[in-house]
Amino acid sequence: MKHLLKTRYEARAKIIKALAHPSRLLIIEELNQRERCVGELTEMIGADVSTVSKHLSILKNAGLISDDKRGNSIFYSLRVPCIMQFMGCVEEVLSVNAKKHNAILKCSGR
């Protein structure tokens, strides 16, 4: 594989890996609604602040979110709302898989 192409695929993989956790998916969906501070996200996720901060760091390092410090608070926002199109595609895959699973169950008499 050519070096440039490999670099591009590695960059894509970094973004997809950053999304590969249920809490980070929740953060992305919540930030799609509006900006949030760590405290709000911590309460929504039900984890401690250090865990949520680590998730936010991973998303930020992947370029998916940005932060804005205001006084003693840091507010996070979705940097690239187009990521929600990818989420829509994921939902479509889930739907197709569910339909296939249901068809298999019908054929097996369940």
VEXDOTI-220689 format. One line per field, with one value per residue (C-alpha): x, y, z; residue in one letter; residue number from 1. Coordinates in Angstrom, 1 decimal. Layout:
c1	[X / ...]
c2	[Y / ...]
c3	[Z / ...]
residuo	[A / ...]
num	[NUM / ...]
This chain:
c1	[0.0 / 1.3 / 2.5 / 0.0 / -2.9 / -1.9 / -1.7 / -5.2 / -6.6 / -4.8 / -6.3 / -9.8 / -9.3 / -8.3 / -11.7 / -13.6 / -11.7 / -12.6 / -16.3 / -16.0 / -17.4 / -21.0 / -20.2 / -18.5 / -21.4 / -23.7 / -21.4 / -21.5 / -25.3 / -25.7 / -23.3 / -25.2 / -28.1 / -26.2 / -22.9 / -22.4 / -20.0 / -18.2 / -20.6 / -23.7 / -22.0 / -20.8 / -24.4 / -25.8 / -23.2 / -23.2 / -19.4 / -16.9 / -15.4 / -12.0 / -13.6 / -15.7 / -12.7 / -10.8 / -13.6 / -13.7 / -9.9 / -10.1 / -12.9 / -11.0 / -7.8 / -9.7 / -10.9 / -14.6 / -15.2 / -13.9 / -13.8 / -14.2 / -13.1 / -15.4 / -14.3 / -14.0 / -16.0 / -15.1 / -17.9 / -17.7 / -19.3 / -19.5 / -16.8 / -18.1 / -21.9 / -21.6 / -20.5 / -24.2 / -24.6 / -22.3 / -24.4 / -27.4 / -25.6 / -24.8 / -28.5 / -29.4 / -27.0 / -28.6 / -32.0 / -31.0 / -29.3 / -32.5 / -34.7 / -32.3 / -32.4 / -36.2 / -36.4 / -34.1 / -36.3 / -39.4 / -37.8 / -36.8 / -40.4 / -39.6]
c2	[0.0 / 3.4 / 5.5 / 8.3 / 5.9 / 4.1 / 7.4 / 8.3 / 5.0 / 5.3 / 8.8 / 7.4 / 4.5 / 7.0 / 8.8 / 5.5 / 4.2 / 7.5 / 6.7 / 3.1 / 3.4 / 3.8 / 6.8 / 8.6 / 7.9 / 9.4 / 12.5 / 13.0 / 12.8 / 15.1 / 17.6 / 17.5 / 18.9 / 21.7 / 22.4 / 20.9 / 21.2 / 18.3 / 18.2 / 17.8 / 15.0 / 13.3 / 13.3 / 11.9 / 9.2 / 8.2 / 8.0 / 10.0 / 13.2 / 11.7 / 9.0 / 11.5 / 13.8 / 11.0 / 10.3 / 14.0 / 14.0 / 11.1 / 12.8 / 16.1 / 14.5 / 12.8 / 16.3 / 15.5 / 18.0 / 21.4 / 23.0 / 26.6 / 27.6 / 30.2 / 31.1 / 27.9 / 25.8 / 24.2 / 23.8 / 21.2 / 21.3 / 19.2 / 20.4 / 18.5 / 18.0 / 16.0 / 13.0 / 12.6 / 11.4 / 8.6 / 7.8 / 7.7 / 5.2 / 3.1 / 3.1 / 2.0 / -1.0 / -1.9 / -1.8 / -3.9 / -6.4 / -6.6 / -7.2 / -10.0 / -11.5 / -11.4 / -13.1 / -15.9 / -16.3 / -16.5 / -19.2 / -21.2 / -21.2 / -19.0]
c3	[0.0 / -0.9 / 2.1 / 1.4 / 1.1 / 4.3 / 6.2 / 5.0 / 6.2 / 9.5 / 10.0 / 9.2 / 11.6 / 14.4 / 14.0 / 13.9 / 17.0 / 18.8 / 18.2 / 19.3 / 22.8 / 24.0 / 26.2 / 23.4 / 21.1 / 23.7 / 24.0 / 20.2 / 20.1 / 23.1 / 21.6 / 18.3 / 20.3 / 22.0 / 23.7 / 27.1 / 30.1 / 31.7 / 34.6 / 32.4 / 30.4 / 33.6 / 34.9 / 31.6 / 31.4 / 35.0 / 35.3 / 37.3 / 35.9 / 35.1 / 33.0 / 31.1 / 30.7 / 29.1 / 26.7 / 25.8 / 25.3 / 22.8 / 20.8 / 20.8 / 19.7 / 16.8 / 15.8 / 16.4 / 19.2 / 20.3 / 23.7 / 24.9 / 28.4 / 30.1 / 33.6 / 35.6 / 33.1 / 29.8 / 27.3 / 24.5 / 21.1 / 18.1 / 15.7 / 12.6 / 12.7 / 9.5 / 11.7 / 12.3 / 8.7 / 9.6 / 12.6 / 10.3 / 8.2 / 11.2 / 12.1 / 8.6 / 8.9 / 12.3 / 10.6 / 7.7 / 10.1 / 12.2 / 9.1 / 8.0 / 11.5 / 11.6 / 8.2 / 9.4 / 12.5 / 10.3 / 8.1 / 11.1 / 12.5 / 15.5]
residuo	[M / K / H / L / L / K / T / R / Y / E / A / R / A / K / I / I / K / A / L / A / H / P / S / R / L / L / I / I / E / E / L / N / Q / R / E / R / C / V / G / E / L / T / E / M / I / G / A / D / V / S / T / V / S / K / H / L / S / I / L / K / N / A / G / L / I / S / D / D / K / R / G / N / S / I / F / Y / S / L / R / V / P / C / I / M / Q / F / M / G / C / V / E / E / V / L / S / V / N / A / K / K / H / N / A / I / L / K / C / S / G / R]
num	[1 / 2 / 3 / 4 / 5 / 6 / 7 / 8 / 9 / 10 / 11 / 12 / 13 / 14 / 15 / 16 / 17 / 18 / 19 / 20 / 21 / 22 / 23 / 24 / 25 / 26 / 27 / 28 / 29 / 30 / 31 / 32 / 33 / 34 / 35 / 36 / 37 / 38 / 39 / 40 / 41 / 42 / 43 / 44 / 45 / 46 / 47 / 48 / 49 / 50 / 51 / 52 / 53 / 54 / 55 / 56 / 57 / 58 / 59 / 60 / 61 / 62 / 63 / 64 / 65 / 66 / 67 / 68 / 69 / 70 / 71 / 72 / 73 / 74 / 75 / 76 / 77 / 78 / 79 / 80 / 81 / 82 / 83 / 84 / 85 / 86 / 87 / 88 / 89 / 90 / 91 / 92 / 93 / 94 / 95 / 96 / 97 / 98 / 99 / 100 / 101 / 102 / 103 / 104 / 105 / 106 / 107 / 108 / 109 / 110]
